[in-house]
Amino acid sequence: MPYVITEECIQCGACVAGCPTGAAKEGESRNYIDVSICIECGTCEQNCPVMAIIFVDEPAPQANS
């Protein structure tokens, strides 16, 4: 899970429009990144006007259900 769009997302569409692979997608409450097609180029992070996209080295640990 390399790039993550955080709660600060204002859904402006800059990440979606600039993504070369189409990995950045529009969501209902905020945009999201499809990690299966993300090439980790960082264009989404650079295009975000509110700095709502961050790079995450490792996914957060999941709680056991």
N, C-alpha and C positions, 0 to 999 in steps of 0.2 A: 504494500500500500504506500507508494512513494509520495504522491501529492494528495492533499486532503483539502477540501473546501470547508471552511469553518462556519460557525453560526453568524459571523460578521458579513456573510454574503448578502449583497443587495440585489442579486439577480439582474445585473446590468447587461449580461450577455457577452462581455469582453472576453472571457475565457472560452466560451463556446465558439465565438466567431474566429478567434485566433488559433484554435487547436488544430494542428496539421493532420491529426489522425481521427478527429471526431470523438475523442475520449471524454472531453468535457461536455456534459449534457445538462439540459434544463430540468430542474426538479420542481416539485410543488412548493416547498418552502425555501429551498436554496438549491443552487446547482450542485452537481456532483461529478466525480471523475470515474469513468469505467476503467478500472485498473487492468483489465484483461487486454486492452488495446493502447494503454498509455505507454509512450516511449521515454518518459521522464526527461523531456526536452526543456521543461521549465517555462515555456511560452505562456502558459496559463498564469503562472505566478507573476511573471513580468507584466502581463496585461491587466492584472487586477488593480483597479483604482483604489480599493479600500484595504489592500493587503490581507484578504480573507483566505488566501491559499498558502499553505505551508507544506514543506517537505518533511516527511516522517520517515526516519530510518527503519523503524520496526513498528509493526502494528501493536496497539495497546493490548495487554493481556485480557483474555476473555474470562468472565466469571463462569464457573461450572454451574450448569443448570440441572 
